Structures are given as structure tokens and as C-alpha cells.
Amino acid sequence: HRRQPTATMMPNLFSPSLAAVLLLAIASIPSALSSTAASTPTSSSSSPFYYDPTSQYPTPSLFRSGVLPFLTQKWNHAQSIALLEQAVEDHNAEYVATSSPLDAICYRRCIVLPLDERFDPPMGVFSHGHVDTGDKMSLSRNFWDAIAKSKAEVPWLFEVSRVCGVTSPRVILPTNEHHHPSSANLSRAVGGALDFRSPNNYAFLPRWMFSALGLRPRDVVDIRLVTKTPPGSAVRLRPHSSAFVNIGNHQAVLETELKHYSALTLGSTIPFDYRGERYYFDVVDLRSAPRGERVPMAKVQDCDIAAEFVRARDQMKPKKKKRSGDDGN
């Protein structure tokens, strides 16, 4: 017969003194939270959709800071995310309840996070290795249902838009960052779908889209299935580096890399990878078919689109600053 473990055989993991310390720490969390809230200045945004990214920094150490500061910080961080998720869930539930069955699945207000290598499809799949150098997003299951019920044609496109009074203020990027100067006014971008396995009320976007829309992780945006994006006829791209234009077959590289974009957004900056180097391009002009009108968004997948380059950014002469005495007076 197997001998049953007895109390004397079990390791003494929780001594009475340790249990008492933990109980005191947990009991003191509410008072600590109230004192922290009273001493912390209120956020500039009272919107329930606002997430303060500083709530998770600095991350305390259990051994250096002690039990109470560690648990308080963890509690604050979890509470901020829970309140944000509840606000988004309430908005989407109200929209679903008051919309038609099709509209209810074609739209969601989402918390966004950047894509990373964990979303990279396996080898053999077309988008493998292009999580950051494409326009594909990881979306929730309802958008797949929307595609099926609306009978949307390929390419399936989704518009991501900032929401006035909901999305937090734009991230101000430094001048040496890879972004289009006019993206400071960009409020919408369009892209395709990488998969439909994102949790409800969440979406994962490529990093260039975060820069284009001035987003930070856990910002809140609106995402909608769009079916009326016009096909593109021509696009003009400005390389950030003239090194790309010096590649012997750069036009062929461009045509190959553009296949990983279902659509383009005027004013955005898109990345390409070639032989271990990453190159960035500003979308400075975008024309639709068949009349060649300038449009803010256009499909490029399955389109006969003419792509050309303009002078690289590093070859452009910096604009001279106007002197205060040169105003004609």
C-alpha cells in the first residue's frame, strides 16, 4: 500500500506569520489606493476610454519595494485595464443592440496593440516574415462573420480611425523618426486582415500604422469593414534613403513588396525589407482608377497600378528658415 502523506511530511510553505503579513497587506490596499488617488493629479482626459500608460511604470520589485507597494501597483495596473475594457465592451454592446444584424458585426470599437513576431504566420504562408512590412491586422472573429454575410470581395479591407474625444492625444514623433510629415493630420488608415483570432474588443496593428495615426499601445480606435475603397491606378513614393533607388532592380523589388499591402493610405509611411535592410517610403500621391482622381485611400491588390519614385528624402535640400527681418518691412 502507498503511504499517504501526512502533515509532518508536507513542506511548511505558509507559516502563520507569513499569512498574517499577507492578510494585513491585502487589507491595507484599499486605503493605499485612496491615498494614492488623492495625491495623484487627475488625468487631462476624463474619458472612460483613456488608458494612462504610466500606470504600469515603474514596475516595483517585490523584494526591494515590499509586499504592499508591489500589490498596490499591480492592482492599479489591472484596474486601469479592466475599466478600459469595460468601457469598450459597453459601447460595443450598445451598438450591437441598436444596429441591424449586418452593421452589428461590421464595426467594433477596439483597444489596439502592436503586432509582433508571435503573429508571424508559418513558413509557406504568403505573409510569413511580413508582420511589420505589410498592412495586415489581427482582428476579432466578428469581422470574419461580417465578410461572410456581406459577401465582400477580395481584398477585404478595414478602416482604422481615431475617434475625437475618445482616442488619446497624438504621439508626437521626433523629426528623425520614420514617418510622413503630413501624418500629423492623418486620422484614418486602411489595411487588410492577417487573421481573425484577436480577443473580442482588441485588435493588433502593424507598427507603421501606430506611427501614422499617432497611437500608443492600448489606445482606443474604431475599426470598420469597408467595401467602397476605389482601386488604385498610380502611386508616388518618396524613399527616405537614396540607397534603395541605387539598387539595380529596385523597381522589381518595389512591385514584389507592394504585394504585401492590400491598400495604401495617402500621407502614411510604409516599410519594405530587402536583403536584411529596412527601407521606408512616404506615400505622397495616390490616384484612383479609372479617372486618375487623387484619393486618400486606394486598393493596390489585384490592381494594375503604376508605381514611381520621387526624390529621396535624404537628397532634398532643407528649407531655409525665414528670418524675422525678411518680412518685407
N, C-alpha and C positions, 0 to 999 in steps of 0.2 A: 504494500500500500504506500501511495505517495504521501509524504508527510505534509500536513497543512501548515502554512506559515502562521506564526504566532506574532503577537505584538512585540515580543522581545527580539524577534528575528527581523522585523521591518526597520529600515533606517529611520532615524528620527529627523525627518525633513523639516517639520514645523514645530518648533519649541513654543511653549506658551508665551514667552517674552517676545518672540518674533511676531506671533499672531497678534499680540496686544499692540505692537508698534504699527502693524499694517492697519488694524482697525482704527487706531487714532488718526493715522494719516488719511484714510478714506473719509472718516467723519469730518475732518477739517477741510476737505476740498471745497464744499460749498462756500464757506466763509472766505477761503482764499480766493475763490473765483470772484466773489462780490467785491472784495477789496481790490483785486486786480482790475476789475471793470471800472471801479470808481476812480482809480488812479490813472487809467489809460485814457488818453484823449479819444473822443469818438471819431469814427471814420468820416471822411468827407462825403461818402455816399451812404445814405440810409436805406438803399435798395436791398431787399432780401436776396437779390441775385448777386450781390457783391461779395467776393471772397478776398479776404486780406491775406496775401501770400506771406506776409511777415509773421503770421500766427504760428508758423512751423519753425521759425528761426529765432534765436539759436536753439538747436536741439540740446536739451540738458542731458547730462550724464548721471545715471543712477548712482554711481559711486562718488562722483565729485560734488554733485548738487544735493544729493539726498533724495529720500523717497518722495517727500511732499512736492518739491519743485518739479520732479520728473513726472509724477502723476498729474499734476496741475497742467503742465504743458501739453501732455498727451491728451488730456480731457479737452482743453481749449481747442486743440487742432481737430479732434474728432467732432466736437460740437459745431465748429465752423463749417466743416464739410457736410455734416448732417443737415444743418439749417439750409445750406445752399441746395442740396439735393431735394429737400422737401419743397422748397420754393419752386424749383423747376418741375417737379412732379405735379404740384398743384396746378401750375399753369397749363401743363400738357393735358392733365385730366379734364380741366375746364374746356380746353379747346376741343378735345375729342367728344365731350358731351354735347357741345353746341354746333358741331360741324357735320357735314354729310359724311357717309361712310368712307368715300374715297379721299376727301380732304383730310379726314382724321388721321390717315396713315401716310399722307404725302408730306406732312410737316411735323417738325419737332423743335422745341427749344432745347438746346443741348449744352452741357458742360464739355469743354474741349480740352484735350491733352495732346501733346505731340506724339507722332509715330516714332517708333524706334525699331531696332533690329529684331525684336520679338515678333513683329508683324510681317517680317520678310517671308514671302511665300517660298516653298521648297524649290530646289533646283528643277528646271524643266518647265516651271510656270513662267509665263511671259514677264510678269512684274518682278521676278526674282532679282534682288540686288538694286532695285529702283524705288525703295520706300521713300527716300529723300529726293530723288531725281525724277519725280512724276507728280501727277495731280490726284492720285488715288487716296481715298479716305476709308477708314474703318467705321461703318455705320451700324445702327441697330436694326433688328430684324424687320421692323415695321416698314422700312424703306424697300426691302425686297418684296414685301406684300404689295406695296404701292406700285412697284414696277409691274408685277403680275396683273394686278387689277386694272391698271390704267393702260396696259398694253403699250408701254413706252418703247420707242425704237432705240436701238443701239446707235450711238453711245448713250448710256444712262448718265445724266448729268445732275448735279446737285449744287444749288447755290447756297453759299455760306455768307451770312450778312451780320454785321454789327447791329445792335439794337440800341437806339437812343434811349438813355436813361436806365439801361439795363447792363450793357457791356461796360466794363470798367474803362477809365480813360486810356487813350492810346499809349503804347510803349514808345517812348522817344528813342529811336535808334541813333547811335553815333554816326557821323558822316562817313567814316571808313567802313561801315557795315555794308554787306551786300544787299542793297535794296534800291528800288527806283525812287528818285527824289519826289515824284508825284504821288507815291503810295501813301504819303501823309494824309491824303484826302480820299483814299480808297476805302470804301465801306462794304464792298461786295466782291466775292471771288467765286469762281465756278470750278468744279472738278468732278472726277469720276469716283467709282467705288472700288476699293480694294477687296473688301469682304463685308459681310453683314453679321459679324459676331460681337460687335461692341455691346456693352451693357446698356439697358434702357436709360435714356436721358443723357448718354455720353456719346461723344464722337472723337475720333483720333485723326488729326490732320497732319499733312506734311509740314515741316518746319518753315519752308519758304512762305506758306500761306499764313503762318503766325506772324512773320515779319511784314508781309504785305498788308495785313489787316490790323497790325499793331496790337496783337493779342498776347496774353501771358497765360500760362497753364491755369486751368480751372476758370477761365473767363466763360461767359455765357453768350451764346450766339443763336441765331435762327438758321435752321437748315431746311431746305425745301427741294423736292424733286421738281425739276424744270424740264419742259418739253418743247419750248419755243426758242431755244438758243439757235441763232442762224448759223448756217455753215460758213466757214471762212474761205476767202479767196486769196488773201495776201496778208503777210505779216512782216514787219520790220523789227529786227532785233539789234540791240546795241550790246556788244560784248563788253564786259568790264575790263578784260585783258586782251591786248592785241596778240598775245601768244596763241590764242585759239585761231585767229584768222591766218596765222602763219603756218598752221597745219596744212600739209599738202592737200588732203582730201577733206577739208573742213565742211564743205557743202554736203558731202555724203554723210559725215558724222552728224551734222545737224538734222538731216532727214531721218536718220536712224533713231536719234534720241527723241525727236519730236513724237515718235510713235508711242512714247510712254505718257503723253499728255492727250487726254480726250478733248480738252478745250483750253483756250488761253484767255487771260484777263488783261485788258489794257491797263498799263501802269504797274503791273506786277514785275517781279524779278524771279526768273526760273533758273534752276541749276541743271547742268549736264555733267556727266563724268566721262572722261576719256583717258585711257591708259594711266589710271591712278591719280589723275588730276581732276579737280572740280572747277568748272567754269560757270560763270554767272552771266545772265543776259537780261537786259531790260526790254520789256515788250513796249515799244514806243509807238507802234502804229498797227492797227488791226482792221481789216476790211472784210466785209461780208459778200457772199455771192447772192444773186448774180450781178448786182449793180455796183458793187465796189464801195458801198457806203461805210463810213467809219463807225465802228460799233464798240461798245465796252466789253463785250464777250462774244466769242465765236467758237464753234466746233472746229477741230482740226483732224479728228479721227475720221477716216473714210471720206476725206475731202481732198480735192485737187487744189492744194494751197501752195502759193508761191512764197517762198521764204527768202529774205535777203538781209544782209548786214549793213548797218551804218557804222560810222567811225567809232572805234572803240573808246571807252571812257578814259582810259589812260593816255590816249592820244589827243584828247580835247584840251584846248588851252583854258586855263582857269579864267573865269570872268574877273575883270578888274573892278575893284570896289570904287564906287563913286565918291570922290572927295566932297567934304562938306562945303568947300568953297567953289565947287564946279556946278552950282545950281543955276548959273546964268545971271546971278545978281552981281 
